[in-house]
Amino acid sequence: MAVDELDTRILRLLIEQPRTSVREYARILGIARGTVQARIDRLERDGVITATGPVLSPAALGHPVLAFVHVEVTQGHLDEVGDALAAVPEIVEAFSITGGGDLLTRVVARDAGHLEDVIQRLIQLPGVVRTRTEIALRERVPHRMLPLVESMGRGGAERRTGGR
C-alpha cells in the first residue's frame, strides 16, 4: 500500500500522541476532522494500523529477562508445535523461520531459573527436537516503525514528482 505524506503525518501523530483525539489531530494538521478519520479508517482497513492498545513492558511486569529461543521441530509437526507455543504465557512472539531451526520465539522470564523452566517446558512439547537459546543483554534499537513510515512518505513524494 502506498503511504503518502499526509498518511505519514497522521501516523507520526498516532505514534507520538496516541491519546489525542481525531479532532485534535485535525487541528494540528490543519485539515478537516473527516479527512483525518477517513485516512485512519483506510489505514486500519488496509492493515497498516493493526492495533491501538497500550504497549506493555515485560520488565515492568516482573519479567526483565528476554531471550530468543530457536525451536527445531519434527518434520510435519510445525502447526501443532506452534499451537502448543501459544499456550505458554512467557512466549510473547513466535515466527516460522528459515535457517537454524524452524521457529523463533521471543521469551520473557523473571530470572535465569524461570527461563530454564520455560525452556524445559518447550523441550517436552511433542514434536520439539531441540532448542537453542540466546539471551538479550541490552536493547539497542527499541521496536519502532516511524523511521520506516517516514522513509515511505518521502518515497511517495519522490514517486509522485518523478524523483524531483
C-alpha positions in Angstrom: 0.0 0.0 0.0 1.3 3.5 -0.8 1.7 5.8 2.1 1.7 9.5 1.2 2.9 12.5 3.0 -0.4 13.1 4.8 -0.6 9.5 5.9 2.9 9.8 7.3 2.0 12.9 9.2 -1.1 11.2 10.6 0.9 8.0 11.6 3.5 10.2 13.3 0.8 11.8 15.4 -0.7 8.4 16.2 2.6 7.1 17.3 3.8 10.2 19.2 0.5 11.3 20.7 -1.7 8.1 20.9 -4.2 9.5 23.4 -5.0 12.6 21.3 -8.5 12.9 19.7 -9.1 12.9 16.0 -10.4 16.4 16.3 -7.0 17.5 17.8 -5.1 15.7 15.1 -7.1 17.6 12.5 -6.3 20.9 14.3 -2.6 20.1 14.5 -2.5 19.1 10.8 -4.8 21.9 9.6 -7.2 19.7 7.8 -10.8 18.6 8.3 -11.6 16.0 11.0 -13.5 13.9 8.5 -10.3 13.7 6.3 -8.2 12.5 9.3 -10.9 10.0 10.3 -11.2 8.7 6.7 -7.4 8.3 6.4 -7.2 6.4 9.7 -10.1 4.2 8.7 -8.3 3.4 5.4 -5.0 2.7 7.2 -6.8 0.3 9.5 -8.8 -1.4 6.7 -5.5 -1.8 4.6 -3.8 -3.4 7.7 -1.2 -0.6 8.1 -2.6 0.1 11.6 -3.0 -3.2 13.4 -3.6 -2.2 17.0 -4.4 0.8 19.1 -3.9 -0.6 22.6 -1.0 0.2 25.0 2.5 -1.2 24.6 3.3 -3.1 27.8 6.8 -3.6 29.3 7.5 -7.2 30.3 10.3 -5.9 32.6 7.8 -3.7 34.5 5.5 -6.7 34.8 8.3 -8.6 36.6 9.8 -10.4 33.6 13.1 -8.5 32.9 14.9 -11.4 31.1 14.5 -11.5 27.4 15.6 -14.5 25.3 15.2 -15.7 21.8 14.7 -19.4 21.6 15.1 -21.3 18.3 13.0 -24.4 18.2 13.7 -27.3 15.9 10.6 -29.2 15.1 10.0 -32.8 13.8 9.0 -32.6 10.2 5.3 -32.3 9.7 4.6 -31.0 13.2 5.1 -27.3 12.8 1.4 -26.3 13.2 0.9 -28.5 16.4 4.1 -27.1 18.0 3.0 -23.6 17.0 -0.4 -24.1 18.7 1.4 -25.5 21.8 3.7 -22.5 22.0 0.6 -20.2 22.1 -0.3 -21.8 25.4 3.0 -20.7 27.1 2.4 -17.3 28.5 6.1 -16.4 28.6 6.3 -16.7 24.8 5.3 -13.2 23.6 6.0 -13.9 19.9 6.8 -16.8 17.7 7.7 -16.9 14.0 8.3 -19.7 11.4 11.8 -19.1 10.1 14.4 -20.3 7.7 17.9 -21.2 8.7 18.9 -22.8 12.1 15.7 -24.0 13.4 12.0 -24.0 12.4 10.6 -21.5 14.9 12.0 -18.4 16.6 10.3 -17.4 19.8 10.7 -14.3 21.9 10.5 -15.4 25.6 10.4 -13.3 28.7 11.2 -14.6 32.2 11.5 -13.4 35.8 15.1 -14.6 36.1 17.5 -17.2 34.7 15.9 -20.0 36.6 12.5 -19.2 35.3 13.9 -19.0 31.8 15.3 -22.5 32.3 11.9 -23.7 33.4 10.2 -22.3 30.3 12.8 -23.9 28.0 12.3 -27.2 29.8 8.6 -26.9 29.1 9.3 -26.3 25.4 11.7 -29.2 25.2 8.9 -31.5 26.5 6.4 -30.5 23.9 5.5 -33.3 21.4 7.3 -32.5 18.1 10.1 -30.4 19.5 13.5 -31.9 18.7 15.8 -29.3 20.3 16.1 -25.7 21.3 18.9 -23.1 21.2 18.6 -20.1 23.4 20.2 -16.6 23.1 19.7 -14.2 26.0 19.4 -10.5 25.1 21.8 -8.3 27.1 20.5 -4.8 26.3 18.0 -3.3 23.8 20.0 -1.3 21.3 17.1 -0.2 19.0 13.6 -0.3 20.5 10.8 -1.5 18.4 9.9 1.3 16.0 8.0 2.0 12.9 8.2 5.7 12.4 11.6 5.8 10.5 10.2 3.3 8.0 6.9 5.2 7.6 8.7 8.4 7.1 11.0 6.9 4.5 8.0 5.6 2.7 6.3 9.0 2.9 9.4 10.6 1.4 9.5 7.9 -1.3 5.8 8.5 -2.1 6.5 12.2 -2.7 9.5 11.3 -4.9 7.3 8.8 -6.9 4.7 11.5 -7.5 7.2 14.1 -8.7 9.3 11.7 -10.7 12.3 11.9 -8.2 12.5 15.7 -8.4 
